[in-house]
């Protein structure tokens, strides 16, 4: 008879194999990365997490899908940390680019040891499916710890950033809303940013993290152009090196720069390798 440990071993690696084969992609509406409650990035002087997935499907034309991600944390002598996070996704149908999206962010932050701290960040983002050619932003927040226990935590943040965006009309579904001679539009503006982040350890090797952002134009009260982003993930640590993650995100934009949908959402199931 197979004992309990053997059953658990087989079950764990069966899940891992399935996750390598099956990949679901998110809307990738990230504004800032969400923190993990597993003993990873904040418990080490240096931390690196790399994830990736490639799939090929031969239909009338070859469908190639490549997704990659990175999280790098470097602790500093002043007990702050530099964090680099990024994710990209490219989908090709033959030689046609169906999707090209991603983001990279550099953040200077407190590794959850101070009750009140400052954090600064720089981010670059693009999404071809929406028509977002680029979004570049830089800003800072005051981060306040409300609750910090072994089983979970709760943080709030308040600050602002300056962003520049360039959009085209490739993501507009209603042809009647596309100008006769469409040209890319660019926006430059200051925005208020407020967020909360919470985490809860569900059991020994599993945690749940959620983060929500509310943003609005800082200098135009008559046109706040509210943007609401919600991100969540559940991490299940299969072994010391392998982490199974379920992600969810959505973004609501009250006044999109071009007439695309106001709401996008998505989810993903992925296997991460920690080095």
Long-range contacts (C-beta under 8 A, 24 or more apart in sequence): 12-238, 12-239, 13-238, 15-238, 15-244, 16-238, 16-242, 16-244, 16-271, 19-244, 19-269, 19-270, 19-271, 20-53, 20-271, 22-269, 23-53, 23-55, 23-65, 23-67, 23-268, 23-269, 23-270, 24-266, 24-267, 24-268, 24-269, 25-65, 25-67, 25-89, 25-266, 25-268, 26-247, 26-248, 26-249, 26-266, 26-267, 26-268, 27-249, 27-250, 27-251, 27-264, 27-265, 27-266, 28-87, 28-89, 28-101, 28-102, 28-103, 28-127, 28-249, 28-266, 29-229, 29-231, 29-249, 29-250, 29-251, 29-264, 29-265, 29-266, 30-87, 30-103, 30-105, 30-125, 30-229, 30-231, 30-249, 31-123, 31-193, 31-213, 31-215, 31-229, 32-105, 32-107, 32-121, 32-123, 32-195, 32-211, 32-213, 33-71, 33-83, 33-85, 33-105, 33-107, 34-197, 34-209, 34-210, 34-211, 34-231, 34-232, 34-233, 35-112, 35-197, 35-199, 35-209, 35-211, 36-199, 36-207, 36-209, 36-235, 37-152, 37-153, 37-199, 37-200, 37-201, 37-207, 37-209, 37-235, 38-207, 38-235, 38-237, 38-243, 40-274, 41-71, 41-73, 41-81, 41-83, 41-111, 42-73, 42-81, 42-111, 42-112, 44-73, 44-75, 45-74, 45-75, 46-72, 46-73, 46-74, 46-75, 47-71, 47-72, 47-73, 48-72, 48-73, 48-274, 48-275, 49-243, 49-272, 49-273, 49-274, 49-275, 50-272, 50-273, 50-275, 51-270, 51-271, 51-272, 51-273, 53-270, 61-93, 61-94, 61-96, 62-92, 62-93, 62-94, 63-91, 63-92, 63-93, 64-90, 64-91, 64-92, 65-89, 65-90, 65-91, 65-92, 66-90, 66-91, 67-270, 69-270, 69-272, 73-111, 75-111, 79-110, 79-111, 79-113, 80-108, 80-109, 80-110, 80-111, 80-117, 81-108, 81-109, 81-110, 81-111, 82-106, 82-107, 82-108, 83-107, 83-108, 83-109, 97-128, 98-129, 99-128, 99-129, 100-126, 100-127, 100-128, 101-126, 101-127, 101-128, 101-129, 101-130, 102-126, 109-143, 110-143, 112-145, 112-148, 112-153, 114-145, 115-144, 115-145, 116-142, 116-143, 116-144, 116-145, 117-142, 117-143, 118-142, 118-143, 119-143, 119-157, 119-159, 121-161, 127-171, 128-170, 129-170, 129-171, 130-167, 130-171, 130-260, 130-264, 131-167, 131-168, 131-169, 131-170, 131-171, 131-172, 131-258, 131-260, 132-165, 132-166, 132-167, 132-171, 133-166, 133-167, 133-168, 133-184, 134-164, 134-165, 134-166, 135-163, 135-164, 135-165, 135-166, 136-163, 136-164, 137-161, 137-162, 137-163, 137-164, 138-162, 139-193, 141-193, 141-195, 150-201, 151-200, 151-201, 152-198, 152-199, 152-200, 152-201, 153-197, 153-198, 153-199, 154-196, 154-197, 154-198, 155-196, 155-197, 155-198, 156-194, 156-195, 156-196, 156-197, 157-193, 157-194, 157-195, 157-196, 157-197, 158-193, 158-194, 159-192, 159-193, 159-194, 160-190, 160-191, 160-192, 160-193, 160-218, 161-190, 161-191, 161-193, 162-188, 162-189, 162-190, 162-191, 163-187, 163-188, 163-189, 163-191, 164-188, 165-257, 167-257, 167-258, 168-258, 169-258, 171-258, 171-260, 172-258, 172-259, 172-260, 173-260, 173-261, 174-259, 177-259, 185-257, 185-258, 187-257, 189-217, 189-218, 189-219, 189-220, 190-217, 190-218, 190-219, 191-215, 191-216, 191-217, 191-218, 191-227, 192-216, 192-217, 192-218, 202-234, 205-236, 205-237, 205-238, 206-234, 206-235, 206-236, 206-237, 207-234, 207-235, 208-232, 208-233, 208-234, 208-235, 209-233, 209-234, 209-235, 223-255, 224-254, 225-253, 225-254, 225-255, 226-252, 226-253, 226-254, 227-251, 227-252, 227-253, 227-254, 228-252, 240-274, 241-273, 241-274, 241-275, 242-271, 242-272, 242-273, 242-274, 243-271, 243-272, 243-274, 244-269, 244-270, 244-271, 244-272, 245-269, 245-270, 245-271, 245-272
